[in-house]
Amino acid sequence: MLPLSINEVSLLRKLFASSGGFIRSRRFTSKLATTSVLPNKVASRRQPLPAGGKAEASPVPSPGRCSRLVWDRQPRTVLLVKKPNDPRTEQKLSETVRWIHERHPEMNIVLEPSVARRVQKDFPYVYVVPEGDLGEYERTVDFVVTLGGDGTIMHVSTLFGGPAPPVLSFSMGTLGFLIRHHIQDFEQAFDRMLHGKVSLLDRMRLVCSIYRAEGERMVWKKTATKDMLAMNEINVHRGRSPHLARLDVQVNGHDLTTGLSDGLLIATPTGSTAYSLSAGGAIVHPAVQTLLLTPVCPRSLSFRPVLFPIDTSLRLKLSTGSRGRADVSIDGRVICVLPKGGYVEVRASQYPLPCVNNPLEGNAWVRDINQLLKWNQGFATKTSVLENHRAQ
């Protein structure tokens, strides 16, 4: 049996309402339709964009690399994710859903359950994943549209533990390192996405596993999974404890050092301009495949940040000699309290997050570090060395 189209589902719901409710099938009730009736996502390939020469299309993404998106056929399902608790974004989401449904009625629109329940009356044709089944996102979603800031994109990353679909991000006026389009350009960017006229930057993600001292893996209760993903950083820190955290560091199973500090960060190149930068870490270009180990306020002045190859496995263990417990935070969210002897293992994920580039931006990374970070800006002139050079 083939899945029903959006128009068919809408028609059946109208028939159900006019029949007095004698049909008891879940699909025809006022309940939200689930993605279980949707087809599998459309297959896609990547055409690498090298400096020169011709490259073959590949289905396998590579962290830090830019590639051209190639659809096997036009995508059918889009997931819309908005910034929470923001009235302006809520209004723009409604406008976006209405525009997609009117301009592209063949598209299946998926919303997160909490959002879908609020707009169900106006948009009965939207879909949600079955409760607790995040795997449906991976099975059905062809690409994601975000309305909000960098935090919205990091939230999307948590929805896809395996291969993630392309993410088309739109700013609502705020600036961010991950947002590539302004909401005013939505219609043109969306149409380019449907026709595969976009390039992608595969942003590296980290996989984190947390263990108790006896080796038992801890489960993150929000998703009931044992592995957690990070786009920016994984932070093991002293939290509310008044004492410094004593952390043992291992690299590929070998003891590296024991650090006494407020905490230790393991960051991605994307996260190198976030907390790691505030702690004195290096700014790393997203095309560089590396893991950053950055100490936060170490007692030893010689404890400096270190960069490791992408295939490195790092372990941060709360020493039994530490005077207090430690907190584990991932992308700014406190995940758990790490008991003495407990440890965190971190490695690069084999599934980066593909972010859609803006073809009108040029070298966005150079612009970002100069305009957003004010990198190397003079104290007196309030301009960067690059701006001074151009003015001469």
N, C-alpha and C positions, 0 to 999 in steps of 0.2 A: 504493500500500500504506500503510495507516494505521499509525502507531507503536504498539508494544506498550505495554500498561499495566504498572504495577508488578507486579500480581498475575500477569499472563501471563508476564512475565520471570522471576519467582520460580518459577513452576510449571515453565517450560521448563528452568531450571537444575536443578531437582530431577530431572526426567526424564533430563537429560543425565548427572547423577551416577549414577543407577540403571542407566543403559544401558551403563556401563563405558567411556564416553567415546568412542563411535563417531562421534558428531556433532562435526564439526570447526569449525562456525561459531563465530566469536569471541564472539557474543552468549551462547552456551550454555556457555562454558568458565568456569573459575574466575577468569578475568581480570575486572577491573572493567568494568562496562557504561559506555559513553561517552554523552555528551549528543547524539551524532549521531542517535540514535533518538528523541529527544524532539521534540515540536512546537515551533513558534515561540512566543515569549512572548505573553501576552494583552495586547491593546491597552488603553491606559488614557488618561484625559483628566484635566485639572486644572480644578477649580472655584475660581477666585480667591476669597479671603476679604477683601473690602474693608471699610472702616469702615462703609459704608452703601450701600444700593442693591443691585441684582441684577446679577450678572455671568454671562456665558456661559462654558461649559466650553471649555477650550483644550488641545490636545496639547502646547503649547510651554511649558516651564518658564521662569521668570524668576528670576535670582539674587537672593536676599534676600527673596523674596516667600513668604508662606504661602498654601497652597492646599489644597483638599479633593480627595482621591484618588477618582476614579470609574473602576471597572473596567468594561470592556465585558461581561465574564463572569468568573466566579470564577477566580482564578489557579490554575495547576497545578504550577508549578515554583518551589522555594525553594532558595537557596544558603545554606548554613551556614558561617560563618567564625569560627574560634576564635583566642584568644590563644595564641601558640606557647609550648611548653616550660612549661606550667602544668598540673600534675596535676589541680587542682580544676576547671579549665575543661574538661579532657579528660573527666572524669567527667560533668560537666553536659552536654557535647555528646552523650555516649551516651544520657543520659536524655532529651534533647531529640529526638534521632533516633527513639528508641523511641516517645515520646509522639506525635509527628507521624504516624508510620506506623500506630499503633493508632487514633488519633483521626481522622486524615484519610488513609485508605489510598489515596485518589485522588491525593495529592500526590507529585510527583517530587522526591526529595531529592538535591541536588548538593553534594558536598564537594570541597575541594581535594585533588589527588592524594596529597600526602604524608599527609594526615589519613585519607583513604579507605583507603589501604593498611593502616593500623594497625587499622581497625575493620571491615575487609572480612569477617572471619570471623563477627562478630556481626551485621553488617548487609549481607548480600550484595545488597540491593536498591538501594543508593546508586549514584549516577552521578558520573562525573568528565568534565571536558572532555578532548578528544583532546590529546595532548602538543603544546605549542607553539601551540595554536589558541585564544588568548584571546578571539577573536571569538565563540566558542560561548557565552561568558557573556552577551554582549549579545543573542545570538539567542534564547536559551532561558529565561533567568532572569527570573521575574516580580518577585520581591523578594528581599532579602537579610536574613538574621538574623545579627547579630554577638554573640559572647560574649567579653567582654574590656573593654578600655579604649579611649581615644581613638585609640591607635596601631592598633588593629584596624580601626577605621573608615577611617583613612588608608590602610591596606593595601588595603581594599576599593576605594578610589578608584583605585588603580593597576591594578585588573583591568578597568576600564571606561574606555576612551579616548574613546568616543562617549557616546551617551545612557545614563545609569545608571539602574538600577531603584531603587525606594524602599528605604531601609536602616532596618531595625527593630533598634535597638541595646539591649543589655542589659548592665547592670553586674553584676560578680561581687563587689561590695563596695567597689571603688575609686571615687573621685569623678572626674568628667571633664566638660568643657564640652560634649562631643558626645553623651554617653550620656543617654538620656531615660527609660529604664525600668530597674527592678530585676528581677533574675531571678525573684524570687518572684511577679511579676505576668505571667509569660510566657504562661500559657494564655489569660488574658483578652486580652492585647495581641495575641497571634497570631490569635485569632478575630476581633477587631476588624479586623485587617489583611485577612483573607480576605473580609470583607464590606464593605470600603471605608469603614469608619467611623473614618477617621483623617485628620489634617491633616499636611501636609508643609511643611518649611522647606527651600527650595532654597539650599544653601550654595555660594557661589561657589568656583570652582577656577581655577587658573592654568595656562597652557600655556607650556612652556619649550622653546626650541630653542637648541642650543649649536653654535657655529661655530669653526673654526680661523681663523687670521689670514688665510689665502688665500680664505676663504669656504666651505670644505668643511664640510658639516654632519656633526657627530659623532653616532654611533649608540650608544644605551644598550644594552650587550651583554645585559642580563638579559631584555629584551623584544624586542630587535632593532628598536626603533622610534626614530624621529628626534625625536619630540615626547614630552615627559614632563609629567605633571600633578602639581600641588601643591595641597593643601588648606590648609596653613598658610603656608609661605613658601619662597622660593627665596633661597639665601644664597650670595653670592660672597665668599670670605674668604681670609685669608692662610694658613690651615691651620697647618702646622708651620714655616712660614718665620718667621725672627726679624724680618723687615722688614715694615713697613706695606705694604698693597696700594694701588697707585695705579690708580683706576678712573675711566674716562671714562663719563659718563652722557648718553644721548640720549633725548629725548622726541619721539615721532612723527617721527624722522629729524632733529631739530634738537638741536644741542649744548646741554646744560644746564649741566654743571659737570664738573670733575675733582676727585675726592675722595681724600684720603689718610687711610686708616683701617684698622682690623682687617678691615673688610668692609662690604658693603651688603646689606640685606635688601629684598626685594619681597614683601609679605605681603598676604593676604586679610583681610577683616573677621574671619573665623574665627581666623586666625593672629595677629590683633592682640593677643590675650591670651596669646600664646606667646613665642617668642624676641624678637619685635619689642617687646613690652612690657618685657622685661628690658633691652633696648637703649635705652629711653626713648621708644618710640613711643606713639601715642595708642591708647586703648581705643575700638574702633569697633563699633557695633551691627551685627549680621549683616544687617539690612535695608538698610543703607547700601551702595550699590554703588560700590566704590572700590578702588584699588590703593594700598598704602602703601609709600613708599620711606623706609627707616629706616637711617641710618648706625650702624655698630657701633664705638664708641670712636674717633671722628674726631679728627684732630689739631686741626682748627679748631673752636672753640667755637660758631661761628655756623652750622655745618653741621647744620641741624635737620631732623627728619622732615617729609615732604611727602606730601599725599594727591592722587591724580590720578583723573580720571573713568574709568569702567569701560571706555570704548572707547580708552584710551590704550595705545600700544605703547612699551615701555621697553627700552633696550639698555644693558647694562653691559659695558664693554670693558676688559680688562686692558691698561693703557697700555704701550707699548713702552719707556717710561722707568721702569717698575716694576722694583724690584731683585730681585724673585722671582716665582715662579708663584703661582697662586691655585687654591683648591679650589672646586668647585661642589657644594653640598648642597641636597637637596630634601626637605623635611619630616624633617630630621634624618639623612638617608642621604647619604653622600658618593657622588656620581655619577661625577665625573671630575676630572682636573687640567686647568685652563685654561692653555694656553701663552700667552706674551706675544703680544699682538695678537689673541688669541681673544676672543670676545664671546658674551654670552647675551642672547637676545631673549625678552621676556616679555609676554604679553597675557592678558586674561581668556578663559577657555574659554566656548564657547557651550553647554556641557553641565555645569550645576551638579550637585552630588550631593544628591538629595532625601532628607532625614532625617525620620523619622516623629516627630511631637511626642507628648508624653504629655498627654492631655486633663485630667489631674488636677494638672498642675504650675502652671497659670496663667502668669505672666510669668517663665519660667525664666531669662531672661538677667539680670534684676534680681537674682534669687536667687543666681545663679552669681557675679556680681561681688562681692556682699556676703559670701556664705558661703565660696566657694572662694578668691577673691582677697583677701578681707578689705579691700576697697576703702575708703579713707578711715577706717580703723580707728584709734582713739585709742591712743597709746602707754601711757597710764596705765590706762585703763579696759578696754582690749582689746575694745572694742565700737565699732561704726560709728556715725556721726552719725545714720543712720536708726534704729538700735536705741535710741539715746539719746532721740530725738524720740518714739518710740512709748512709751517708759517714762515720759515726763512726763505 
